[in-house]
Amino acid sequence: MTTAVRVALGERSYDIEISRGNLPLLAAFIREHRRVTHAVVITDDNVGPRHSHAALASLAADNIRADLLTVPAGEGSKSVAQANLLWNELTRLKTDRKSVIIALGGGVVGDLAGFIAATYARGLAFVQIPTTLLAQVDSSVGGKVGINLPAAKNIVGAFWQPAGVLIDLDVLGTLPDREFRSGLAEAVKYGVILDADFFAWLEQNADAIIARDPQALEHIVAQSCRLKARVVEQDEREDTGLRAVLNYGHTFCHAIETVTGYGQFLHGEAVAIGMVCASRLAESIGRIDAEVTIRQRNLLQRLGLPTEIRGLDPEALLAAMQYDKKTEHGNLRFVLPARLGFVELVGGVDRQSVFNALHAKTA
């Protein structure tokens, strides 16, 4: 069965198609949304050998000229240097404004390929084919694309909505266990920020989730996409502050990734730690009681995710937080829970409370 989620954004609206074994139907999916004669598939050297053949074969069978560009796997590819290489490759391939960029990979490939699409020839259409759980539940939806600088993650980027998102749940069968667990952190995030019932469902079904039960995975991906679509529809470009709730835990998370050089933690692992830190911060200033933090920590640990920072300089983490996109006039702002299922953007938090949240132990 196919689950369809619509992201309603007027002329920028698009569909998320969630199914099993639908990657070979890529050309038909694209044809539903636009006329295309040339596509450039951007992938990485982990995903390409596993899944690029199906994508390229589908395009070729529909007489779509298709080129494949492969980048090194890992966060390091979200760089100015890699973007420059890809821009020049698009020129070599005679890419024009009617070409379509296809992002085939996880969050790094989606962010990078989307950024290339947003910037080359003043904007090309692109399609997301997320191959990791994290990308399927979060980063492939919403149109945030970008690259990193050494000082800050995702600091160079754009809002550039895809023409569509094609999610093939079967590709998760090749996903390494650590990557799979990393993606679960973003699903937990949605329960905390928007849907207490979903959070409770995750608690009740943790064993089935870890076992990759097909029905459980389909529910996780579909519900996460629905929740994110709802927020994006109301605040596409973070003008009202509503979309900021999707960054729960990410002020801490991005600082952790930056300080560790984007290599020590997977994004979802840093998100898991960041959520616990944010919840401790909310607890310390009287917004929630300890049970809210404990439930998050316990669920994340059951799902095999880290929940504590070890061996990192707190001063370096605090310095990295100053580059957070929610910062205004030099003042940090945090997305903090008021209860499970509801969070708010909070400013005026004192430095010592943030410092304590980095290292305090939850009971």
C-alpha positions, -999 to +999 in steps of 0.1 A: +000+000+000+010+036-006+007+064+019+005+099+005+012+130+025+006+164+009+027+194+019+003+223+010+023+254+001+003+269-027+024+268-059+052+251-040+030+222-028+043+187-032+035+151-024+054+126-002+048+091-014+056+064+012+056+027+000+077-004-005+096-012-036+087+021-053+122+033-062+120+016-096+089+038-103+109+070-099+104+082-135+066+078-132+067+097-100+086+126-115+064+126-146+034+131-124+048+165-113+067+179-143+080+173-178+117+162-177+143+152-203+174+154-182+181+144-146+212+145-125+213+120-096+235+131-067+244+103-043+273+092-021+297+063-023+278+043+003+243+046-012+252+047-049+264+011-052+232-001-035+205+020-050+216+041-079+211+014-105+173+012-098+170+049-101+190+052-133+173+023-149+139+038-142+149+071-158+165+054-188+134+033-194+114+065-197+139+081-221+152+106-195+188+113-199+204+106-166+238+114-151+252+102-118+274+123-095+289+107-064+303+124-034+321+109-004+298+097+023+297+117+055+291+152+069+323+164+054+307+166+020+284+194+031+311+219+023+319+248+000+346+227-017+322+199-025+295+223-037+320+239-060+329+205-075+293+197-081+285+231-097+313+226-122+302+190-129+267+203-137+283+227-162+302+199-178+270+179-181+253+208-199+227+210-171+200+237-179+171+252-161+148+224-171+171+197-157+160+180-124+183+173-095+176+140-077+190+136-042+195+099-036+208+094+000+206+104+036+204+138+051+238+149+040+231+141+003+196+157+006+209+189+021+239+192-003+220+182-035+191+205-025+216+234-020+231+227-054+195+227-069+187+260-051+218+278-063+227+265-098+212+285-127+192+304-101+172+274-091+165+239-104+137+215-096+148+187-073+133+154-060+142+138-027+147+101-024+158+096+012+175+063+020+181+067+057+154+067+084+165+101+096+161+116+062+127+098+056+112+111+089+128+146+089+154+162+066+138+153+032+107+172+041+104+210+045+128+225+020+157+233+042+189+228+022+225+239+030+261+233+037+284+237+067+312+260+076+339+250+101+324+273+127+287+264+123+265+237+109+240+245+081+249+282+083+249+286+045+217+275+029+182+283+015+146+273+017+140+253-015+111+230-016+114+197-035+091+189-064+083+156-045+096+131-020+097+094-029+102+072+002+109+035-004+108+018+029+126-013+015+158+006+012+160+007+050+169-030+048+205-021+039+208+006+065+234-001+092+221-005+127+237+027+141+223+048+112+188+032+118+189+041+155+201+076+147+170+082+127+147+072+156+158+103+175+140+126+152+108+105+155+111+108+193+114+146+188+081+148+170+064+131+199+079+155+224+071+187+204+038+179+188+021+146+197+021+131+231+001+101+219+028+094+193+054+096+220+035+071+241+031+048+210+069+049+206+073+039+243+048+010+239+063-003+206+101+002+213+108-035+209+090-038+176+107-006+163+142-019+172+133-052+154+124-031+123+088-044+122+074-032+088+041-019+102+059+000+130+083+016+105+056+026+081+037+043+110+068+061+123+077+075+088+041+085+079+033+101+112+066+120+113+060+133+078+024+144+086+036+163+117+064+180+100+042+189+070+017+205+094+043+228+108+059+237+074+026+246+060+020+272+087+056+286+088+075+276+057+104+301+062+104+304+100+088+339+098+064+333+128+087+312+150+064+282+148+088+262+126+115+267+152+098+240+173+113+215+149+147+224+163+140+210+197+174+198+211+192+212+180+209+242+197+228+217+219+230+192+190+246+215+164+271+227+190+281+191+198+285+184+160+305+216+155+329+211+184+335+175+174+343+183+138+311+167+124+326+133+127+322+118+162+284+117+164+258+109+139+232+137+136+205+117+154+229+108+182+236+144+188+199+152+186+192+126+213+218+142+236+205+176+228+169+168+236+179+155+271+200+187+276+171+209+265+146+190+288+170+193+317+172+230+310+134+233+310+132+214+342+158+236+359+138+268+352+105+253+363+088+246+330+084+209+335+088+183+362+115+156+362+092+129+348+092+145+313+130+144+312+131+109+325+106+095+300+126+111+271+159+097+284+145+062+291+129+060+256+161+072+238+182+047+258+158+019+249+162+028+213+200+025+217+208+062+216+233+082+237+219+107+262+249+123+278+279+144+268+313+131+278+347+147+274+336+179+256+346+214+267+314+232+279+329+266+271+335+255+235+299+242+233+285+275+246+306+294+221+294+273+192+258+279+203+262+316+195+259+306+158+225+290+163+200+304+138+175+310+166+199+335+183+187+371+181+208+402+190+234+379+205+210+363+229+204+325+228+169+311+225+160+275+231+130+253+222+119+240+255+090+217+265+061+228+287+047+193+286+050+163+264+035+172+230+040+210+234+072+232+233+078+269+230+107+292+220+122+306+251+148+334+255+164+350+285+180+318+298+210+325+319+244+311+310+248+291+342+216+272+336+227+263+301+261+252+315+244+230+341+221+214+315+251+202+296+263+179+324+236+175+351+225+139+355+188+130+353+176+110+382 
